[in-house]
Amino acid sequence: MMDLSDLNAFVAVARAGGFRDGARASGGSASGLSEAVRRLEVQLGVRLFNRTTRSVVPTEAGLSLLERLGPALSEVEAALDVVNGFRDRPAGSLRLNVPVSAARLILPDIVPGFLAAYPGIRLEVIADENFVDVLAAGCDAGVRYDERLEQDMIAVPIGPRVQRFATAASPAYLARHGRPQHPSDLLGHSCVRGRFASGAMLPWEFERDGEVVRVDPTGPLIVRIGGATDLAVDAAIAGTGIIGLFEGWLRPYFDSGALEPVLEPWWQSFPGPFLYYPGRRLVPAPLRAFIDYIKGGKA
């Protein structure tokens, strides 16, 4: 019989891509994970990882084991977690994978109250613009917008149900270069753009009275969406150009006067995000508590 903790150690290392990262994700030690994997390899009689000083990569046998073992261990953990339902207050860990925009605009109105209501739950939030498989990343659930939802997932609305894509510039920039009156005017302006980790740089889309206009403006600054978004905002405030971003992200700068809305009648609305999670039979108690919390009008 295999030790369940050794199997969990193998999965942690394989998902994290190394013993140190696996230890950080699992809360154990790198040496402990290494010893557990060694025991497992001895018992199975096969090498599960190819190890070098720079990398730890699953072998073909390791990949096959991970493919079958990951979902099975998730079901075991969920089954054991059913006991949590008998507590007055569920306890345990909850890991969420969310875009940076959700960490900035959605979760601050939810997390403090949720953690106050469930002091036994430890929440870990991974803000990431890469659209990863939440289970493969070792997370319980994710937050995504509708067009990014994965198949075979259950989706629960979270946060404001309508958001807008806004464009803005500093008063100094508009005084020097004039104010665009139509989205096509942006082609003659300096714009601050964002690029996804995938390399994609989406056009800006506007809508008014049924007319949809897409433009692909240029400018002196392109930033990685998520990690460098604050740099883009700071550059726009300094007069570098016109920025396009979530209205909620820019609202504090509108209120302070650091930025002014541009083309507001053309701002396009889009549905708010969803919390999504696998449609498995047993939902971990911390995740169930979070779902119930946002369903109860707290989010």
C-alpha positions in Angstrom: 0.0 0.0 0.0 1.2 3.5 -0.9 1.4 6.2 1.8 -1.2 8.9 0.9 1.2 11.6 2.1 3.9 10.3 -0.3 1.4 10.5 -3.2 0.4 14.0 -2.2 4.1 15.0 -2.1 4.6 13.6 -5.6 1.6 15.7 -6.9 2.8 18.8 -5.1 6.3 18.6 -6.7 4.9 17.7 -10.2 2.5 20.6 -10.2 5.0 23.1 -8.8 7.8 22.0 -11.0 10.3 21.6 -8.2 10.8 20.6 -4.6 11.2 24.1 -3.2 8.1 25.5 -5.0 6.3 22.3 -4.1 7.2 22.9 -0.4 6.0 26.5 -0.5 2.7 25.4 -2.1 2.1 22.5 0.3 3.4 24.0 3.5 6.1 21.3 3.9 9.8 21.2 3.5 11.8 20.6 0.3 13.8 17.8 2.0 10.6 16.2 3.2 9.1 16.2 -0.3 12.4 14.8 -1.7 12.4 11.9 0.7 8.7 11.2 0.1 9.3 11.0 -3.7 12.3 8.8 -3.2 10.2 6.4 -1.1 7.5 6.3 -3.8 10.0 5.7 -6.6 11.5 2.8 -4.6 8.1 1.3 -4.0 7.0 1.6 -7.6 10.3 0.6 -9.1 10.4 3.5 -11.6 11.8 6.9 -11.8 9.1 9.6 -11.5 11.3 12.7 -12.1 14.3 13.6 -14.1 16.4 15.8 -11.8 19.1 18.3 -12.6 20.6 21.2 -10.7 18.2 23.5 -12.5 15.0 21.6 -13.1 12.8 18.8 -11.9 10.7 17.3 -14.7 8.3 14.4 -14.6 9.3 11.4 -16.6 6.8 9.7 -18.9 5.8 7.4 -16.0 5.5 10.4 -13.7 3.2 12.3 -16.2 1.0 9.2 -16.5 0.8 8.9 -12.7 0.0 12.6 -12.3 -2.8 12.5 -14.9 -4.6 9.7 -13.1 -3.6 10.6 -9.5 -4.4 14.3 -9.4 -8.2 14.0 -9.8 -8.3 10.9 -7.5 -6.5 12.7 -4.7 -8.8 15.7 -5.1 -11.8 13.5 -4.7 -10.2 11.9 -1.5 -9.6 15.3 -0.1 -13.1 16.4 -0.9 -14.6 13.3 0.7 -12.6 13.8 3.9 -13.6 17.5 3.9 -17.3 16.5 4.1 -16.7 16.2 7.8 -16.2 19.9 7.8 -19.9 20.3 7.1 -20.6 19.1 10.7 -18.6 22.0 12.2 -20.3 25.2 13.3 -17.7 27.0 11.2 -15.8 25.2 8.3 -12.1 25.2 8.5 -9.2 24.6 6.1 -7.5 26.2 3.1 -9.1 27.8 0.1 -7.0 28.7 -3.0 -8.3 31.0 -5.7 -6.8 31.8 -9.1 -8.0 35.2 -10.2 -7.1 37.9 -12.8 -5.3 40.9 -11.3 -8.4 43.0 -12.1 -10.5 40.8 -9.9 -7.9 41.0 -7.1 -8.0 44.8 -7.4 -11.7 45.5 -8.0 -13.8 42.5 -6.8 -12.2 40.8 -3.9 -11.5 43.8 -1.6 -15.3 44.1 -1.0 -15.6 40.4 -0.2 -12.5 39.0 1.5 -12.4 40.9 4.8 -16.0 40.1 5.6 -15.6 36.5 4.5 -12.6 35.9 6.7 -14.2 37.6 9.6 -17.2 35.2 9.2 -15.0 32.1 8.9 -11.9 32.6 11.1 -11.0 28.9 10.6 -10.4 29.3 6.8 -7.1 30.3 5.4 -7.5 32.0 2.0 -4.7 32.1 -0.6 -5.2 34.3 -3.7 -3.1 33.7 -6.8 -3.4 36.7 -9.1 -2.5 35.6 -12.6 -3.4 36.8 -16.1 -2.5 33.4 -17.6 -5.7 31.5 -18.1 -4.6 28.3 -16.4 -6.4 25.1 -15.5 -7.3 25.8 -11.9 -7.1 22.2 -10.9 -3.7 21.6 -12.5 -2.5 24.8 -10.7 -3.6 23.3 -7.4 -6.4 25.8 -6.8 -10.0 25.1 -5.7 -11.7 27.7 -7.9 -11.0 30.6 -10.1 -12.5 33.9 -11.2 -12.9 34.6 -14.9 -15.1 36.6 -17.2 -17.7 34.8 -19.2 -15.7 34.3 -22.4 -12.8 32.8 -20.4 -14.9 30.2 -18.6 -13.7 26.6 -19.0 -16.0 23.8 -20.1 -17.6 21.5 -17.5 -17.3 24.1 -14.8 -20.0 25.5 -12.5 -20.2 29.3 -12.6 -21.5 31.6 -9.8 -21.8 35.4 -10.4 -19.3 37.4 -8.2 -19.0 41.1 -7.9 -20.8 43.9 -9.9 -22.8 42.4 -12.8 -22.0 45.2 -15.2 -18.6 46.8 -15.8 -17.3 49.2 -18.4 -14.1 49.7 -20.3 -13.1 53.3 -19.9 -10.6 55.6 -21.6 -9.0 58.5 -19.9 -6.2 61.0 -20.1 -4.6 63.7 -17.9 -5.8 67.3 -18.1 -2.3 68.3 -19.3 -2.4 65.8 -22.1 -5.8 66.9 -23.3 -4.8 70.6 -23.1 -1.8 69.8 -25.4 -3.4 67.4 -27.9 -7.2 68.1 -27.8 -10.0 65.8 -26.8 -11.1 62.9 -29.1 -14.7 63.2 -30.2 -15.0 59.8 -31.9 -13.1 56.5 -31.3 -11.4 56.7 -34.7 -9.8 60.0 -33.4 -7.6 57.8 -31.1 -5.6 56.7 -34.1 -4.1 60.3 -34.1 -3.3 60.2 -30.4 -0.6 58.6 -28.2 -2.2 55.7 -26.3 -0.9 53.5 -23.5 -1.6 49.9 -24.4 -1.6 46.6 -22.5 -0.4 43.2 -23.7 -1.5 39.8 -22.3 1.1 37.3 -21.2 0.1 35.2 -24.3 1.4 38.1 -26.4 -2.1 39.2 -27.5 -2.9 42.9 -27.6 -6.6 43.3 -28.1 -8.1 46.3 -30.0 -10.1 48.8 -28.0 -13.9 48.4 -28.6 -16.5 51.1 -28.2 -20.3 51.1 -28.7 -22.9 53.8 -29.0 -26.5 53.6 -30.2 -25.9 50.2 -31.7 -22.7 51.2 -33.6 -19.6 49.2 -32.6 -16.2 50.7 -33.4 -12.9 48.8 -32.9 -9.6 50.7 -33.0 -6.0 49.6 -32.6 -4.2 52.8 -31.5 -0.5 53.1 -31.0 1.7 54.9 -28.5 5.0 55.1 -26.7 4.2 52.6 -23.9 3.0 49.0 -23.8 2.8 47.2 -20.5 2.1 43.6 -19.4 -1.6 43.4 -18.4 -1.8 42.8 -14.7 1.7 43.2 -13.2 2.5 46.5 -14.9 -1.0 48.1 -15.0 -0.2 50.6 -12.3 2.8 51.8 -14.3 0.4 52.5 -17.2 -1.9 54.5 -15.0 1.0 56.5 -13.6 2.2 57.2 -17.1 -1.2 58.4 -18.2 -1.4 60.7 -15.1 2.0 62.1 -16.1 0.6 62.9 -19.6 2.1 60.1 -21.6 -1.1 59.3 -23.4 -4.7 58.0 -23.3 -5.2 54.9 -21.3 -7.9 52.2 -21.7 -8.8 50.2 -18.5 -11.7 49.1 -16.3 -13.8 52.0 -15.2 -13.5 50.8 -11.6 -9.7 50.9 -11.7 -9.7 54.5 -13.0 -12.6 55.8 -10.9 -10.4 57.1 -8.0 -8.3 59.1 -10.4 -11.5 60.6 -12.0 -12.6 61.6 -8.5 -9.3 63.2 -7.7 -9.0 65.0 -11.0 -5.7 63.3 -11.9 -7.4 61.8 -15.0 -10.4 62.9 -17.1 -12.9 60.6 -18.9 -12.4 60.4 -22.7 -15.2 59.3 -25.1 -17.5 58.3 -22.1 -20.7 58.1 -24.3 -18.8 55.3 -26.2 -17.7 53.3 -23.3 -18.7 49.7 -23.8 -20.4 47.7 -21.0 -19.7 44.0 -20.4 -21.0 41.4 -17.9 -19.2 41.0 -14.6 -17.0 38.0 -13.6 -17.9 34.6 -12.3 -16.5 32.3 -9.7 -16.0 28.9 -11.3 -15.2 25.5 -9.9 -15.3 21.9 -11.0 -18.7 20.3 -11.1 -17.7 17.4 -8.9 -20.0 15.8 -6.4 -18.1 16.8 -3.3 -17.2 20.5 -2.8 -14.6 21.3 -0.1 -16.2 23.0 2.9 -14.1 26.2 2.6 -15.1 26.6 -1.0 -18.8 25.8 -0.2 -18.6 28.5 2.5 -17.2 31.0 0.0 -19.9 30.2 -2.5 -22.7 30.5 0.1 -21.2 33.8 1.2 -21.2 35.4 -2.3 -24.6 33.9 -3.0 -26.0 35.4 0.1 -25.6 38.9 -1.3 -22.3 39.6 0.4 -20.5 40.0 -3.0 
